[in-house]
Amino acid sequence: MGYLDAFFEAPLTRLVGRYVPVPLPAEGTFAGQNVLIVGATSGLGLAAAVHFATLGANVIITSRVASRADEAKRHIEEATGPSRKGDISCLELDLERYDSCTSFMAKLKSSVPGPAALDVAIVNGGIVNNTWEEGPHGWERTIQINTIGSTLMGLLLLGWMRGARDLRPSPAHLVFLSSRECFDPDLDELTKWSQREGGVLRQVCSKKNWPGHWWDAEPNYAVSKLLLMFTIDEISRLARGPDGDPLVVVNSVCPGMVNTQIGRNIAARSWFHALCTWLVLFITAKTADSGARLLIMTALKPKENHGEYCNFFLTPDQSRRKVAGYFGREKAKALQRVVWKEVIDELKANVPELQAGLDGGL
Ligand SMILES: NC(=O)c1ccc[n+]([C@@H]2O[C@H](COP(=O)([O-])OP(=O)(O)OC[C@H]3O[C@@H](n4cnc5c(N)ncnc54)[C@H](OP(=O)(O)O)[C@@H]3O)[C@@H](O)[C@H]2O)c1
């Protein structure tokens, strides 16, 4: 029931964040830059696209459905008005399908002048699913999209962007949408599952392990974001050059509770869920405009913050302590090694385009 954490963790900071948006950076901060937002037809992605465009960027948005992308493009154009300097373009992408991710990369490469021209990439697309569904590659859909697909996208982008470091004055940025809920899963249970047949990915995706508690509004969402945090950490490691400096600055961000489309399935579950969702959103959720500001600020993190998890309701020190307290434990590190191997084995076996990059250390 992760979304109720809003009442228990840093409620005051969350309440203030609900009413007082983080200020945006100076006008023209992203002038002439190219910004990619994966999943930008609603919620945080769409609001971030409006902010980036207002701040001068050329924005590339993605959607699974061309008509939704066109509608989002119109929305961004209307919201930013005639004074906008940059272009808005749309590409099709479904994180759930490996071939969609690779053909998207091919189209992306031909739509910007070169790898050095991509300044910011935000891997934002994600879902909450409250019924068990199998995705096209045989994994439960929340895990397929939020963990495996997002990792694949991150790796494909990193492979392309990091090769351009020498052509740029400063490293580009790769930002992943995480969630505070990544700290909720029981590591002991996942560790036990990792020793069972098929490994931890197969176990979390199995229908028989689908969290069946009636109160659970977001089965597998927290686990999907935990597994993603493991892979983001590995991607951050791959993003470092031989001298240890990041060739691409990688960060994850949790913008806190934001009123978007992602909760649509939760409220539909029962009157209890509808009431809780309404209460949580009414009391603590900020607008998408406000939440998206955290994405913008994360895309501006200096290289010294490479690899860090950014969270709006904790100070950077509190955030670091929280990450160390959960992910720094030996059992988390051991599980991370297992998860990374399983995800990479899956991707290497099914995405030939990735194989060569990974063999070459990316
Ligand atoms: N809202 C919150 O409180 C909150 C808090 C923490 C983290 N987050 C994270 O923020 C991200 C954005 O969520 P949101 O709250 O803005 O939700 P949203 O309003 O539902 O937007 C989700 C976006 O993801 C895209 N998407 C969904 N499935 C996709 C797929 N298979 N492939 C590619 N794109 C896909 C959708 O685009 P199309 O359907 O057009 O393809 C849409 O633009 C998610 O990763 C979420 O986990 C949200």
The ligand as a MOL file (V3000), in Angstrom:
LIG
                    3D

  0  0  0     0  0            999 V3000
M  V30 BEGIN CTAB
M  V30 COUNTS 48 52 0 0 0
M  V30 BEGIN ATOM
M  V30 1 N 2.6530 10.2160 -10.2760 0
M  V30 2 C 3.4070 9.9530 -9.2370 0
M  V30 3 O 3.0130 10.2270 -8.0720 0
M  V30 4 C 4.7700 9.3280 -9.4190 0
M  V30 5 C 5.6250 9.2690 -8.3180 0
M  V30 6 C 6.8890 8.6740 -8.4870 0
M  V30 7 C 7.2860 8.2110 -9.7180 0
M  V30 8 N 6.4260 8.2860 -10.7730 0 CHG=1
M  V30 9 C 6.8970 7.7620 -12.0700 0
M  V30 10 O 6.8010 8.7760 -13.0470 0
M  V30 11 C 6.6780 8.1980 -14.3500 0
M  V30 12 C 5.5660 8.9040 -15.1070 0
M  V30 13 O 4.3560 8.6260 -14.4740 0
M  V30 14 P 3.0960 9.6100 -14.4150 0
M  V30 15 O 2.7090 9.6570 -12.9800 0
M  V30 16 O 3.3560 10.8590 -15.1490 0 CHG=-1
M  V30 17 O 2.0200 8.6760 -15.1480 0
M  V30 18 P 1.0850 8.8620 -16.4360 0
M  V30 19 O 0.3550 10.1540 -16.3820 0
M  V30 20 O 0.2820 7.6150 -16.4810 0
M  V30 21 O 2.1190 8.8980 -17.6500 0
M  V30 22 C 2.8110 7.7380 -18.0270 0
M  V30 23 C 3.5220 7.9580 -19.3530 0
M  V30 24 O 4.2100 6.7500 -19.6210 0
M  V30 25 C 3.9610 6.3760 -20.9530 0
M  V30 26 N 3.9550 4.9140 -21.0620 0
M  V30 27 C 3.1160 4.0330 -20.4700 0
M  V30 28 N 3.3950 2.7810 -20.8760 0
M  V30 29 C 4.4340 2.8830 -21.7370 0
M  V30 30 C 5.1680 1.9520 -22.5070 0
M  V30 31 N 4.8730 0.6510 -22.5210 0
M  V30 32 N 6.1660 2.4130 -23.2980 0
M  V30 33 C 6.4600 3.7210 -23.3550 0
M  V30 34 N 5.7980 4.6610 -22.6520 0
M  V30 35 C 4.7910 4.2420 -21.8520 0
M  V30 36 C 2.6110 6.9740 -21.3200 0
M  V30 37 O 2.6330 7.2740 -22.7140 0
M  V30 38 P 1.7330 6.5230 -23.8370 0
M  V30 39 O 0.6230 5.8060 -23.1180 0
M  V30 40 O 1.2440 7.6330 -24.7160 0
M  V30 41 O 2.6880 5.6260 -24.5420 0
M  V30 42 C 2.5820 8.2470 -20.5060 0
M  V30 43 O 3.0700 9.3300 -21.2460 0
M  V30 44 C 6.4430 6.7090 -14.1120 0
M  V30 45 O 7.6460 6.0150 -14.3340 0
M  V30 46 C 6.0680 6.6340 -12.6400 0
M  V30 47 O 6.3800 5.3950 -12.0700 0
M  V30 48 C 5.1740 8.8420 -10.6560 0
M  V30 END ATOM
M  V30 BEGIN BOND
M  V30 1 1 1 2
M  V30 2 2 2 3
M  V30 3 1 2 4
M  V30 4 1 4 5
M  V30 5 2 4 48
M  V30 6 2 5 6
M  V30 7 1 6 7
M  V30 8 2 7 8
M  V30 9 1 8 9
M  V30 10 1 8 48
M  V30 11 1 9 10
M  V30 12 1 9 46
M  V30 13 1 10 11
M  V30 14 1 11 12
M  V30 15 1 11 44
M  V30 16 1 12 13
M  V30 17 1 13 14
M  V30 18 2 14 15
M  V30 19 1 14 16
M  V30 20 1 14 17
M  V30 21 1 17 18
M  V30 22 2 18 19
M  V30 23 1 18 20
M  V30 24 1 18 21
M  V30 25 1 21 22
M  V30 26 1 22 23
M  V30 27 1 23 24
M  V30 28 1 23 42
M  V30 29 1 24 25
M  V30 30 1 25 26
M  V30 31 1 25 36
M  V30 32 1 26 27
M  V30 33 1 26 35
M  V30 34 2 27 28
M  V30 35 1 28 29
M  V30 36 1 29 30
M  V30 37 2 29 35
M  V30 38 1 30 31
M  V30 39 2 30 32
M  V30 40 1 32 33
M  V30 41 2 33 34
M  V30 42 1 34 35
M  V30 43 1 36 37
M  V30 44 1 36 42
M  V30 45 1 37 38
M  V30 46 2 38 39
M  V30 47 1 38 40
M  V30 48 1 38 41
M  V30 49 1 42 43
M  V30 50 1 44 45
M  V30 51 1 44 46
M  V30 52 1 46 47
M  V30 END BOND
M  V30 END CTAB
M  END
